Amino acid sequence: GDGTNDGPALKLSNVGLAMGIAGTEVAKEASDIIIMDDNFSSIVQSVKWGRNVFDSISKFVQFQLTVNIVAIVIAVVGAFTIQESPLTAVQMLWVNLIMDTLASLALATEAPSESLLTRAPYLPSRSIISSNMWRNILGQSLYQLVVLMIVLYAPSLFGVSNGAHLG
C-alpha cells in the first residue's frame, strides 16, 4: 500500500508491504515491510529471500536436532552400558562446534532458486518443523545410532580390540 486508505488493510494482512518513497506515513506505520525503492520487483526478491531463509532455518534445525539426538542417546546408553560416556565433555563440545559451524555455513550460503516462487506460501500457523521433517530426523537418528552402536559395541569388526578406550 501507499496511501492512508491502505492502512487498515496493511494492518490486517499477514505481511503488509508499503512503498518507501511514495507511501504515506500511515501506510508505512501499518506495514511490516517498507519497500525503500518503490520497485515491485523488490517484492518478488523479498518473497524469494524470505522463503529461502525460512527453508534454511528449517534445514538447520533438522540437522541440529538429528546430531543432538544421536549424541545424547550415545552418551546416555554408553554411560549405562560401559559405565562411561563414549565421548568426553570436550569431545561433545568439539562435535557441536564443528556441526554448528559447518551446517550454518552450508545453509547460509545457499542462494534462493526461482522454484521458491512457484510453491504456495506456508500458513502463518505452520510449525518450523513439519511432520515430514520429524520423520527424517527420527529416521536419520536411528540410522546413525545403529552405525555408532556397531562401532561402540563391536569394534572388532573394524580391527580394533577395545572400542571403549580409544581416546
SEPAKOL-25883 format. One record per atom (N, C-alpha, C, O): atom name; residue number from 1; x, y, z; residue in one letter. Coordinates in Angstrom, 1 decimal. Layout:
! SEPAKOL-25883
   lolum   torlum        x        y        z   lummar
      CA      NUM        X        Y        Z        A
...
END
This chain:
! SEPAKOL-25883
   lolum   torlum        x        y        z   lummar
       N        1      0.8     -1.2      0.0        G
      CA        1      0.0      0.0      0.0        G
       C        1      0.9      1.3      0.0        G
       O        1      2.0      1.2      0.4        G
       N        2      0.2      2.3     -0.4        D
      CA        2      1.0      3.6     -0.4        D
       C        2      0.2      4.8      0.1        D
       O        2      0.7      5.9      0.3        D
       N        3     -1.1      4.6      0.4        G
      CA        3     -1.9      5.7      0.8        G
       C        3     -2.5      5.5      2.2        G
       O        3     -2.4      4.4      2.8        G
       N        4     -3.1      6.5      2.7        T
      CA        4     -3.7      6.5      4.1        T
       C        4     -4.8      5.5      4.1        T
       O        4     -5.0      4.8      5.1        T
       N        5     -5.5      5.4      3.0        N
      CA        5     -6.7      4.4      3.0        N
       C        5     -6.2      3.0      3.0        N
       O        5     -7.0      2.1      3.3        N
       N        6     -4.9      2.7      2.8        D
      CA        6     -4.4      1.3      2.8        D
       C        6     -4.0      0.9      4.2        D
       O        6     -3.8     -0.3      4.4        D
       N        7     -4.0      1.8      5.1        G
      CA        7     -3.6      1.4      6.5        G
       C        7     -4.3      0.3      7.1        G
       O        7     -3.6     -0.6      7.6        G
       N        8     -5.6      0.3      7.2        P
      CA        8     -6.3     -0.8      7.8        P
       C        8     -6.0     -2.2      7.1        P
       O        8     -5.9     -3.2      7.8        P
       N        9     -6.0     -2.2      5.8        A
      CA        9     -5.7     -3.5      5.1        A
       C        9     -4.3     -3.9      5.4        A
       O        9     -4.0     -5.1      5.5        A
       N       10     -3.3     -3.0      5.4        L
      CA       10     -1.9     -3.4      5.7        L
       C       10     -1.8     -4.0      7.1        L
       O       10     -1.1     -4.9      7.4        L
       N       11     -2.6     -3.4      8.1        K
      CA       11     -2.6     -3.9      9.5        K
       C       11     -3.1     -5.3      9.6        K
       O       11     -2.6     -6.1     10.4        K
       N       12     -4.2     -5.6      8.8        L
      CA       12     -4.8     -6.9      8.9        L
       C       12     -4.2     -8.0      8.1        L
       O       12     -4.4     -9.2      8.3        L
       N       13     -3.3     -7.6      7.2        S
      CA       13     -2.7     -8.6      6.3        S
       C       13     -1.6     -9.4      7.1        S
       O       13     -1.1     -9.0      8.1        S
       N       14     -1.3    -10.6      6.6        N
      CA       14     -0.2    -11.4      7.2        N
       C       14      1.1    -10.7      7.1        N
       O       14      1.9    -10.6      8.1        N
       N       15      1.4    -10.1      5.9        V
      CA       15      2.6     -9.3      5.7        V
       C       15      2.2     -8.1      4.9        V
       O       15      1.9     -8.2      3.7        V
       N       16      2.3     -6.9      5.6        G
      CA       16      1.9     -5.7      4.9        G
       C       16      3.2     -5.0      4.3        G
       O       16      4.2     -4.9      4.9        G
       N       17      3.1     -4.7      3.0        L
      CA       17      4.1     -4.0      2.3        L
       C       17      3.7     -2.6      1.9        L
       O       17      2.6     -2.4      1.4        L
       N       18      4.6     -1.6      2.3        A
      CA       18      4.3     -0.2      2.0        A
       C       18      5.4      0.3      1.1        A
       O       18      6.6     -0.1      1.2        A
       N       19      5.1      1.3      0.3        M
      CA       19      6.1      2.0     -0.6        M
       C       19      6.8      3.0      0.3        M
       O       19      6.2      3.7      1.0        M
       N       20      8.2      3.0      0.2        G
      CA       20      9.0      3.8      1.0        G
       C       20      9.1      5.2      0.5        G
       O       20      9.2      6.2      1.3        G
       N       21      9.1      5.5     -0.8        I
      CA       21      9.2      6.8     -1.3        I
       C       21      7.8      7.5     -1.5        I
       O       21      7.6      8.6     -1.0        I
       N       22      6.9      6.8     -2.2        A
      CA       22      5.6      7.4     -2.4        A
       C       22      4.6      7.1     -1.3        A
       O       22      3.5      7.7     -1.3        A
       N       23      4.9      6.2     -0.4        G
      CA       23      3.9      5.8      0.6        G
       C       23      3.8      6.9      1.7        G
       O       23      4.7      7.6      2.0        G
       N       24      2.6      7.0      2.3        T
      CA       24      2.3      7.9      3.3        T
       C       24      2.8      7.3      4.7        T
       O       24      3.1      6.1      4.7        T
       N       25      3.0      8.2      5.6        E
      CA       25      3.4      7.7      7.0        E
       C       25      2.5      6.7      7.6        E
       O       25      2.9      5.8      8.3        E
       N       26      1.2      6.9      7.3        V
      CA       26      0.2      6.0      7.9        V
       C       26      0.4      4.6      7.3        V
       O       26      0.4      3.6      8.0        V
       N       27      0.6      4.5      6.0        A
      CA       27      0.9      3.2      5.3        A
       C       27      2.2      2.5      5.8        A
       O       27      2.2      1.3      6.1        A
       N       28      3.2      3.4      6.0        K
      CA       28      4.5      2.8      6.5        K
       C       28      4.3      2.3      7.9        K
       O       28      4.9      1.3      8.2        K
       N       29      3.6      3.0      8.8        E
      CA       29      3.4      2.6     10.2        E
       C       29      2.6      1.3     10.3        E
       O       29      2.9      0.5     11.1        E
       N       30      1.7      1.1      9.4        A
      CA       30      0.8      0.0      9.4        A
       C       30      1.4     -1.3      8.8        A
       O       30      0.9     -2.4      9.0        A
       N       31      2.5     -1.1      8.0        S
      CA       31      3.1     -2.2      7.3        S
       C       31      4.1     -2.9      8.1        S
       O       31      4.6     -2.4      9.1        S
       N       32      4.5     -4.1      7.6        D
      CA       32      5.5     -4.9      8.2        D
       C       32      6.8     -4.7      7.5        D
       O       32      7.9     -4.7      8.1        D
       N       33      6.8     -4.5      6.2        I
      CA       33      8.0     -4.3      5.3        I
       C       33      7.8     -3.0      4.5        I
       O       33      6.7     -2.8      4.0        I
       N       34      8.8     -2.2      4.5        I
      CA       34      8.8     -1.0      3.6        I
       C       34      9.7     -1.2      2.5        I
       O       34     10.9     -1.4      2.7        I
       N       35      9.2     -1.0      1.3        I
      CA       35     10.0     -1.2      0.0        I
       C       35     10.6      0.2     -0.2        I
       O       35     10.0      1.1     -0.6        I
       N       36     11.9      0.2      0.0        M
      CA       36     12.6      1.5      0.0        M
       C       36     12.7      2.1     -1.4        M
       O       36     12.7      3.4     -1.5        M
       N       37     12.7      1.3     -2.5        D
      CA       37     12.9      1.9     -3.8        D
       C       37     11.6      2.0     -4.6        D
       O       37     11.6      2.3     -5.8        D
       N       38     10.5      1.6     -4.0        D
      CA       38      9.2      1.6     -4.7        D
       C       38      9.1      0.7     -5.9        D
       O       38      8.3      1.0     -6.8        D
       N       39     10.0     -0.2     -6.0        N
      CA       39     10.1     -1.1     -7.2        N
       C       39      9.4     -2.4     -6.9        N
       O       39      9.7     -3.1     -5.9        N
       N       40      8.4     -2.8     -7.7        F
      CA       40      7.7     -4.1     -7.5        F
       C       40      8.5     -5.3     -7.6        F
       O       40      8.2     -6.3     -7.0        F
       N       41      9.6     -5.2     -8.3        S
      CA       41     10.5     -6.4     -8.4        S
       C       41     11.2     -6.7     -7.1        S
       O       41     11.6     -7.8     -6.8        S
       N       42     11.3     -5.6     -6.3        S
      CA       42     11.8     -5.8     -4.9        S
       C       42     10.9     -6.7     -4.1        S
       O       42     11.4     -7.4     -3.2        S
       N       43      9.6     -6.7     -4.3        I
      CA       43      8.7     -7.6     -3.6        I
       C       43      9.0     -9.0     -4.0        I
       O       43      9.0     -9.9     -3.1        I
       N       44      9.2     -9.3     -5.2        V
      CA       44      9.5    -10.6     -5.7        V
       C       44     10.8    -11.1     -5.0        V
       O       44     10.9    -12.3     -4.6        V
       N       45     11.8    -10.3     -5.0        Q
      CA       45     13.1    -10.7     -4.4        Q
       C       45     12.9    -10.9     -2.9        Q
       O       45     13.5    -11.8     -2.3        Q
       N       46     12.1    -10.0     -2.2        S
      CA       46     12.0    -10.2     -0.8        S
       C       46     11.2    -11.5     -0.5        S
       O       46     11.5    -12.2      0.5        S
       N       47     10.2    -11.9     -1.3        V
      CA       47      9.5    -13.1     -1.1        V
       C       47     10.4    -14.3     -1.3        V
       O       47     10.5    -15.3     -0.5        V
       N       48     11.2    -14.2     -2.4        K
      CA       48     12.2    -15.3     -2.7        K
       C       48     13.2    -15.5     -1.5        K
       O       48     13.4    -16.6     -1.1        K
       N       49     13.8    -14.4     -1.1        W
      CA       49     14.8    -14.5      0.0        W
       C       49     14.1    -14.9      1.3        W
       O       49     14.7    -15.6      2.1        W
       N       50     12.9    -14.4      1.6        G
      CA       50     12.2    -14.8      2.8        G
       C       50     11.9    -16.3      2.9        G
       O       50     12.1    -16.9      3.9        G
       N       51     11.5    -16.8      1.8        R
      CA       51     11.2    -18.3      1.7        R
       C       51     12.5    -19.1      1.8        R
       O       51     12.6    -20.1      2.5        R
       N       52     13.6    -18.5      1.2        N
      CA       52     14.9    -19.2      1.3        N
       C       52     15.4    -19.2      2.8        N
       O       52     15.9    -20.2      3.2        N
       N       53     15.3    -18.1      3.4        V
      CA       53     15.7    -18.1      4.8        V
       C       53     14.9    -19.0      5.7        V
       O       53     15.5    -19.7      6.5        V
       N       54     13.6    -19.1      5.5        F
      CA       54     12.7    -20.0      6.3        F
       C       54     13.2    -21.4      6.0        F
       O       54     13.3    -22.2      7.0        F
       N       55     13.4    -21.8      4.8        D
      CA       55     13.8    -23.2      4.4        D
       C       55     15.2    -23.5      5.0        D
       O       55     15.4    -24.6      5.5        D
       N       56     16.1    -22.5      5.0        S
      CA       56     17.4    -22.7      5.5        S
       C       56     17.4    -22.9      7.0        S
       O       56     18.1    -23.8      7.6        S
       N       57     16.6    -22.2      7.7        I
      CA       57     16.4    -22.3      9.1        I
       C       57     15.8    -23.7      9.5        I
       O       57     16.3    -24.4     10.4        I
       N       58     14.8    -24.1      8.7        S
      CA       58     14.2    -25.4      8.9        S
       C       58     15.2    -26.6      8.7        S
       O       58     15.3    -27.5      9.5        S
       N       59     16.0    -26.4      7.6        K
      CA       59     17.1    -27.5      7.4        K
       C       59     18.1    -27.5      8.5        K
       O       59     18.6    -28.5      8.9        K
       N       60     18.5    -26.3      9.0        F
      CA       60     19.5    -26.2     10.0        F
       C       60     19.0    -26.9     11.3        F
       O       60     19.7    -27.6     12.0        F
       N       61     17.7    -26.6     11.7        V
      CA       61     17.1    -27.1     12.9        V
       C       61     17.0    -28.7     12.7        V
       O       61     17.3    -29.4     13.7        V
       N       62     16.6    -29.1     11.5        Q
      CA       62     16.5    -30.6     11.3        Q
       C       62     17.9    -31.2     11.5        Q
       O       62     18.0    -32.3     12.2        Q
       N       63     18.9    -30.6     10.9        F
      CA       63     20.3    -31.2     11.1        F
       C       63     20.7    -31.2     12.5        F
       O       63     21.2    -32.2     13.0        F
       N       64     20.5    -30.1     13.2        Q
      CA       64     21.0    -30.0     14.6        Q
       C       64     20.2    -30.9     15.5        Q
       O       64     20.8    -31.5     16.4        Q
       N       65     18.9    -31.1     15.3        L
      CA       65     18.2    -32.0     16.2        L
       C       65     18.6    -33.4     15.9        L
       O       65     18.8    -34.2     16.9        L
       N       66     18.9    -33.8     14.7        T
      CA       66     19.4    -35.1     14.4        T
       C       66     20.7    -35.4     15.1        T
       O       66     20.9    -36.4     15.8        T
       N       67     21.7    -34.5     14.9        V
      CA       67     23.0    -34.6     15.6        V
       C       67     22.9    -34.7     17.1        V
       O       67     23.5    -35.5     17.7        V
       N       68     22.1    -33.8     17.7        N
      CA       68     22.0    -33.8     19.1        N
       C       68     21.3    -35.0     19.7        N
       O       68     21.6    -35.4     20.8        N
       N       69     20.2    -35.4     19.0        I
      CA       69     19.5    -36.7     19.5        I
       C       69     20.5    -37.8     19.5        I
       O       69     20.6    -38.6     20.5        I
       N       70     21.3    -38.0     18.5        V
      CA       70     22.3    -39.1     18.4        V
       C       70     23.3    -38.9     19.5        V
       O       70     23.6    -39.9     20.2        V
       N       71     23.8    -37.7     19.7        A
      CA       71     24.9    -37.5     20.7        A
       C       71     24.4    -37.8     22.1        A
       O       71     25.1    -38.4     22.9        A
       N       72     23.2    -37.4     22.4        I
      CA       72     22.6    -37.6     23.7        I
       C       72     22.3    -39.1     23.9        I
       O       72     22.7    -39.6     25.0        I
       N       73     21.7    -39.8     23.0        V
      CA       73     21.4    -41.2     23.1        V
       C       73     22.7    -42.0     23.3        V
       O       73     22.8    -42.9     24.1        V
       N       74     23.7    -41.7     22.5        I
      CA       74     25.0    -42.4     22.6        I
       C       74     25.7    -42.2     23.9        I
       O       74     26.2    -43.1     24.6        I
       N       75     25.6    -40.9     24.4        A
      CA       75     26.2    -40.6     25.7        A
       C       75     25.5    -41.4     26.8        A
       O       75     26.1    -41.9     27.7        A
       N       76     24.2    -41.3     26.8        V
      CA       76     23.4    -42.0     27.9        V
       C       76     23.5    -43.5     27.8        V
       O       76     23.8    -44.1     28.8        V
       N       77     23.3    -44.1     26.6        V
      CA       77     23.4    -45.5     26.5        V
       C       77     24.8    -46.0     26.9        V
       O       77     25.0    -47.0     27.6        V
       N       78     25.8    -45.3     26.4        G
      CA       78     27.2    -45.6     26.7        G
       C       78     27.5    -45.5     28.2        G
       O       78     28.2    -46.4     28.8        G
       N       79     27.0    -44.5     28.9        A
      CA       79     27.2    -44.3     30.3        A
       C       79     26.5    -45.5     31.1        A
       O       79     27.1    -45.9     32.1        A
       N       80     25.4    -46.0     30.7        F
      CA       80     24.7    -47.1     31.4        F
       C       80     25.4    -48.4     31.1        F
       O       80     25.4    -49.3     32.0        F
       N       81     25.8    -48.6     29.8        T
      CA       81     26.3    -50.0     29.5        T
       C       81     27.8    -50.2     29.7        T
       O       81     28.2    -51.3     30.1        T
       N       82     28.6    -49.2     29.4        I
      CA       82     30.1    -49.4     29.6        I
       C       82     30.6    -48.6     30.8        I
       O       82     31.8    -48.4     31.0        I
       N       83     29.7    -48.0     31.6        Q
      CA       83     30.0    -47.3     32.8        Q
       C       83     30.8    -46.0     32.5        Q
       O       83     31.3    -45.4     33.5        Q
       N       84     30.8    -45.5     31.3        E
      CA       84     31.5    -44.2     31.0        E
       C       84     30.9    -43.8     29.7        E
       O       84     30.4    -44.5     28.8        E
       N       85     30.9    -42.5     29.5        S
      CA       85     30.4    -41.9     28.2        S
       C       85     31.4    -42.2     27.1        S
       O       85     32.6    -42.0     27.3        S
       N       86     31.0    -42.6     26.0        P
      CA       86     31.9    -42.8     24.8        P
       C       86     32.6    -41.5     24.4        P
       O       86     33.7    -41.6     23.8        P
       N       87     32.0    -40.4     24.7        L
      CA       87     32.5    -39.1     24.3        L
       C       87     32.8    -38.3     25.6        L
       O       87     31.9    -38.2     26.4        L
       N       88     33.9    -37.7     25.7        T
      CA       88     34.2    -36.8     26.8        T
       C       88     33.5    -35.5     26.6        T
       O       88     32.9    -35.2     25.5        T
       N       89     33.4    -34.7     27.6        A
      CA       89     32.7    -33.4     27.5        A
       C       89     33.4    -32.5     26.4        A
       O       89     32.7    -31.8     25.7        A
       N       90     34.7    -32.6     26.4        V
      CA       90     35.4    -31.8     25.4        V
       C       90     35.1    -32.3     24.0        V
       O       90     34.9    -31.5     23.0        V
       N       91     35.1    -33.6     23.8        Q
      CA       91     34.7    -34.2     22.5        Q
       C       91     33.3    -33.8     22.1        Q
       O       91     33.0    -33.5     20.9        Q
       N       92     32.4    -33.8     23.0        M
      CA       92     31.0    -33.4     22.7        M
       C       92     30.9    -31.9     22.3        M
       O       92     30.2    -31.6     21.4        M
       N       93     31.6    -31.1     23.0        L
      CA       93     31.7    -29.7     22.6        L
       C       93     32.3    -29.5     21.3        L
       O       93     31.8    -28.7     20.5        L
       N       94     33.3    -30.2     21.0        W
      CA       94     34.0    -30.1     19.7        W
       C       94     33.1    -30.6     18.6        W
       O       94     33.0    -29.9     17.5        W
       N       95     32.3    -31.7     18.8        V
      CA       95     31.4    -32.2     17.8        V
       C       95     30.3    -31.1     17.6        V
       O       95     30.0    -30.8     16.4        V
       N       96     29.8    -30.5     18.6        N
      CA       96     28.8    -29.5     18.5        N
       C       96     29.3    -28.2     17.8        N
       O       96     28.6    -27.7     16.9        N
       N       97     30.5    -27.8     18.1        L
      CA       97     31.1    -26.7     17.4        L
       C       97     31.3    -26.9     15.9        L
       O       97     30.9    -26.0     15.1        L
       N       98     31.8    -28.0     15.6        I
      CA       98     32.0    -28.4     14.2        I
       C       98     30.7    -28.5     13.4        I
       O       98     30.5    -27.9     12.4        I
       N       99     29.7    -29.2     14.0        M
      CA       99     28.4    -29.4     13.4        M
       C       99     27.7    -28.0     13.2        M
       O       99     27.1    -27.8     12.2        M
       N      100     27.8    -27.2     14.3        D
      CA      100     27.1    -25.9     14.2        D
       C      100     27.7    -25.0     13.1        D
       O      100     27.0    -24.4     12.3        D
       N      101     29.0    -25.0     13.1        T
      CA      101     29.7    -24.1     12.1        T
       C      101     29.5    -24.6     10.7        T
       O      101     29.2    -23.8      9.8        T
       N      102     29.7    -25.9     10.4        L
      CA      102     29.6    -26.4      9.0        L
       C      102     28.2    -26.3      8.5        L
       O      102     28.0    -25.9      7.4        L
       N      103     27.2    -26.6      9.4        A
      CA      103     25.8    -26.6      9.0        A
       C      103     25.4    -25.1      8.7        A
       O      103     24.7    -24.9      7.7        A
       N      104     25.8    -24.2      9.5        S
      CA      104     25.4    -22.8      9.3        S
       C      104     26.0    -22.2      8.1        S
       O      104     25.4    -21.5      7.3        S
       N      105     27.3    -22.6      7.8        L
      CA      105     27.9    -22.1      6.6        L
       C      105     27.3    -22.7      5.4        L
       O      105     27.1    -21.9      4.4        L
       N      106     27.0    -23.9      5.4        A
      CA      106     26.4    -24.6      4.2        A
       C      106     25.0    -24.0      3.9        A
       O      106     24.7    -23.7      2.8        A
       N      107     24.2    -23.7      5.0        L
      CA      107     22.9    -23.2      4.7        L
       C      107     22.8    -21.7      4.5        L
       O      107     21.9    -21.3      3.8        L
       N      108     23.7    -21.0      5.1        A
      CA      108     23.7    -19.6      4.9        A
       C      108     24.2    -19.2      3.5        A
       O      108     23.9    -18.1      3.1        A
       N      109     24.9    -20.0      2.9        T
      CA      109     25.5    -19.7      1.5        T
       C      109     24.6    -20.2      0.4        T
       O      109     25.0    -20.1     -0.8        T
       N      110     23.5    -20.8      0.8        E
      CA      110     22.6    -21.4     -0.3        E
       C      110     21.8    -20.3     -0.9        E
       O      110     21.0    -19.6     -0.2        E
       N      111     21.9    -20.0     -2.1        A
      CA      111     21.2    -19.0     -2.8        A
       C      111     19.8    -19.4     -3.1        A
       O      111     19.5    -20.6     -3.4        A
       N      112     18.8    -18.5     -3.1        P
      CA      112     17.5    -18.8     -3.4        P
       C      112     17.3    -19.2     -4.9        P
       O      112     17.9    -18.6     -5.8        P
       N      113     16.4    -20.1     -5.2        S
      CA      113     16.1    -20.5     -6.6        S
       C      113     14.8    -20.0     -7.0        S
       O      113     14.0    -19.6     -6.1        S
       N      114     14.6    -19.9     -8.3        E
      CA      114     13.3    -19.4     -8.8        E
       C      114     12.1    -20.3     -8.4        E
       O      114     11.0    -19.9     -8.4        E
       N      115     12.4    -21.6     -8.1        S
      CA      115     11.3    -22.5     -7.8        S
       C      115     10.7    -22.2     -6.5        S
       O      115      9.5    -22.6     -6.2        S
       N      116     11.3    -21.4     -5.7        L
      CA      116     10.7    -20.9     -4.4        L
       C      116      9.5    -20.1     -4.7        L
       O      116      8.5    -20.0     -3.8        L
       N      117      9.4    -19.4     -5.8        L
      CA      117      8.3    -18.5     -6.1        L
       C      117      7.1    -19.3     -6.7        L
       O      117      6.0    -18.8     -6.7        L
       N      118      7.3    -20.5     -7.1        T
      CA      118      6.2    -21.3     -7.7        T
       C      118      5.4    -22.1     -6.6        T
       O      118      4.3    -22.5     -6.9        T
       N      119      5.9    -22.3     -5.4        R
      CA      119      5.2    -23.0     -4.4        R
       C      119      4.3    -22.1     -3.7        R
       O      119      4.5    -20.9     -3.6        R
       N      120      3.2    -22.7     -3.1        A
      CA      120      2.3    -21.9     -2.3        A
       C      120      2.9    -21.5     -1.0        A
       O      120      3.8    -22.1     -0.5        A
       N      121      2.5    -20.3     -0.5        P
      CA      121      3.1    -19.9      0.8        P
       C      121      2.6    -20.8      1.9        P
       O      121      1.6    -21.4      1.9        P
       N      122      3.5    -20.8      2.9        Y
      CA      122      3.2    -21.6      4.1        Y
       C      122      2.1    -20.8      5.0        Y
       O      122      2.1    -19.5      4.9        Y
       N      123      1.3    -21.5      5.7        L
      CA      123      0.4    -20.8      6.6        L
       C      123      1.1    -20.2      7.7        L
       O      123      2.2    -20.8      8.2        L
       N      124      0.7    -19.1      8.3        P
      CA      124      1.4    -18.5      9.4        P
       C      124      1.4    -19.4     10.6        P
       O      124      2.3    -19.3     11.5        P
       N      125      0.5    -20.3     10.7        S
      CA      125      0.5    -21.2     11.9        S
       C      125      1.4    -22.5     11.7        S
       O      125      1.5    -23.3     12.6        S
       N      126      2.0    -22.6     10.6        R
      CA      126      2.8    -23.8     10.3        R
       C      126      4.0    -23.8     11.2        R
       O      126      4.7    -22.8     11.4        R
       N      127      4.3    -25.0     11.7        S
      CA      127      5.5    -25.2     12.6        S
       C      127      6.8    -25.1     11.7        S
       O      127      6.7    -25.5     10.6        S
       N      128      7.9    -24.7     12.3        I
      CA      128      9.1    -24.7     11.6        I
       C      128      9.6    -26.1     11.3        I
       O      128     10.4    -26.3     10.4        I
       N      129      9.1    -27.1     12.1        I
      CA      129      9.5    -28.5     11.9        I
       C      129      8.2    -29.2     11.5        I
       O      129      7.3    -29.4     12.4        I
       N      130      8.1    -29.6     10.3        S
      CA      130      6.9    -30.3      9.8        S
       C      130      6.9    -31.8     10.2        S
       O      130      8.0    -32.3     10.7        S
       N      131      5.8    -32.5     10.0        S
      CA      131      5.8    -33.9     10.3        S
       C      131      6.8    -34.7      9.4        S
       O      131      7.3    -35.7      9.9        S
       N      132      6.9    -34.3      8.2        N
      CA      132      7.9    -34.9      7.3        N
       C      132      9.3    -34.8      7.8        N
       O      132     10.1    -35.7      7.8        N
       N      133      9.6    -33.6      8.4        M
      CA      133     10.9    -33.4      9.0        M
       C      133     11.2    -34.2     10.2        M
       O      133     12.3    -34.7     10.4        M
       N      134     10.1    -34.4     11.0        W
      CA      134     10.3    -35.2     12.2        W
       C      134     10.6    -36.7     11.8        W
       O      134     11.4    -37.4     12.4        W
       N      135      9.9    -37.1     10.7        R
      CA      135     10.2    -38.5     10.2        R
       C      135     11.6    -38.6      9.7        R
       O      135     12.3    -39.6     10.0        R
       N      136     12.1    -37.6      9.0        N
      CA      136     13.5    -37.5      8.6        N
       C      136     14.5    -37.5      9.8        N
       O      136     15.5    -38.2      9.8        N
       N      137     14.2    -36.7     10.8        I
      CA      137     15.0    -36.6     12.0        I
       C      137     15.1    -38.0     12.7        I
       O      137     16.2    -38.4     13.0        I
       N      138     14.0    -38.6     12.9        L
      CA      138     14.0    -39.9     13.6        L
       C      138     14.6    -41.0     12.7        L
       O      138     15.3    -41.8     13.3        L
       N      139     14.3    -41.0     11.4        G
      CA      139     14.9    -42.0     10.6        G
       C      139     16.5    -41.9     10.5        G
       O      139     17.2    -42.9     10.6        G
       N      140     16.9    -40.7     10.3        Q
      CA      140     18.4    -40.4     10.3        Q
       C      140     19.0    -40.7     11.6        Q
       O      140     20.1    -41.3     11.7        Q
       N      141     18.4    -40.3     12.7        S
      CA      141     18.9    -40.6     14.0        S
       C      141     19.0    -42.1     14.3        S
       O      141     20.0    -42.6     14.8        S
       N      142     18.0    -42.8     13.9        L
      CA      142     18.0    -44.3     14.1        L
       C      142     19.2    -44.9     13.3        L
       O      142     19.9    -45.8     13.8        L
       N      143     19.3    -44.5     12.0        Y
      CA      143     20.4    -45.0     11.2        Y
       C      143     21.8    -44.7     11.8        Y
       O      143     22.6    -45.6     11.9        Y
       N      144     22.0    -43.5     12.2        Q
      CA      144     23.3    -43.1     12.8        Q
       C      144     23.5    -43.8     14.1        Q
       O      144     24.6    -44.2     14.4        Q
       N      145     22.4    -44.0     14.9        L
      CA      145     22.6    -44.8     16.2        L
       C      145     23.0    -46.2     15.9        L
       O      145     23.8    -46.8     16.6        L
       N      146     22.4    -46.8     14.9        V
      CA      146     22.7    -48.2     14.6        V
       C      146     24.2    -48.3     14.2        V
       O      146     24.9    -49.2     14.7        V
       N      147     24.7    -47.4     13.3        V
      CA      147     26.1    -47.4     12.9        V
       C      147     27.0    -47.2     14.1        V
       O      147     28.0    -47.9     14.3        V
       N      148     26.7    -46.2     14.9        L
      CA      148     27.5    -45.9     16.1        L
       C      148     27.5    -47.0     17.1        L
       O      148     28.5    -47.2     17.8        L
       N      149     26.4    -47.6     17.3        M
      CA      149     26.3    -48.7     18.3        M
       C      149     27.2    -49.9     17.8        M
       O      149     27.8    -50.6     18.6        M
       N      150     27.2    -50.2     16.5        I
      CA      150     28.1    -51.2     16.0        I
       C      150     29.5    -50.9     16.2        I
       O      150     30.3    -51.7     16.6        I
       N      151     29.9    -49.6     16.0        V
      CA      151     31.3    -49.2     16.2        V
       C      151     31.6    -49.2     17.7        V
       O      151     32.7    -49.6     18.1        V
       N      152     30.6    -48.9     18.6        L
      CA      152     30.9    -48.9     20.0        L
       C      152     31.0    -50.3     20.6        L
       O      152     31.8    -50.6     21.4        L
       N      153     30.0    -51.2     20.2        Y
      CA      153     29.9    -52.5     20.8        Y
       C      153     30.6    -53.6     20.0        Y
       O      153     30.7    -54.7     20.6        Y
       N      154     30.9    -53.4     18.8        A
      CA      154     31.6    -54.4     18.0        A
       C      154     32.8    -53.9     17.3        A
       O      154     32.9    -53.9     16.1        A
       N      155     33.7    -53.3     18.0        P
      CA      155     34.9    -52.7     17.4        P
       C      155     35.8    -53.7     16.7        P
       O      155     36.6    -53.3     15.8        P
       N      156     35.7    -55.0     17.0        S
      CA      156     36.5    -56.0     16.3        S
       C      156     36.1    -56.0     14.8        S
       O      156     37.0    -56.5     14.0        S
       N      157     35.0    -55.6     14.4        L
      CA      157     34.6    -55.6     13.0        L
       C      157     35.5    -54.6     12.2        L
       O      157     35.6    -54.7     11.0        L
       N      158     36.1    -53.7     12.9        F
      CA      158     36.9    -52.7     12.3        F
       C      158     38.4    -52.9     12.6        F
       O      158     39.2    -52.0     12.4        F
       N      159     38.7    -54.0     13.2        G
      CA      159     40.1    -54.3     13.6        G
       C      159     40.6    -53.6     14.8        G
       O      159     41.9    -53.5     15.0        G
       N      160     39.8    -53.2     15.7        V
      CA      160     40.1    -52.5     16.9        V
       C      160     39.8    -53.5     18.0        V
       O      160     38.7    -54.1     18.1        V
       N      161     40.7    -53.6     19.0        S
      CA      161     40.5    -54.6     20.0        S
       C      161     39.5    -54.2     21.1        S
       O      161     38.7    -55.0     21.6        S
       N      162     39.5    -52.9     21.5        N
      CA      162     38.6    -52.4     22.5        N
       C      162     38.1    -51.0     22.2        N
       O      162     38.9    -50.1     22.2        N
       N      163     36.9    -50.9     21.8        G
      CA      163     36.3    -49.6     21.4        G
       C      163     36.1    -48.6     22.6        G
       O      163     35.9    -47.4     22.4        G
       N      164     36.1    -49.1     23.8        A
      CA      164     35.8    -48.3     25.0        A
       C      164     36.9    -47.3     25.3        A
       O      164     36.6    -46.3     26.0        A
       N      165     38.1    -47.7     25.0        H
      CA      165     39.3    -46.9     25.4        H
       C      165     40.1    -46.4     24.2        H
       O      165     41.3    -46.4     24.2        H
       N      166     39.4    -45.8     23.2        L
      CA      166     40.1    -45.3     22.0        L
       C      166     40.7    -44.0     22.3        L
       O      166     41.7    -43.6     21.6        L
       N      167     40.1    -43.2     23.1        G
      CA      167     40.5    -41.8     23.2        G
       C      167     41.4    -41.6     24.4        G
       O      167     41.9    -40.5     24.6        G
END
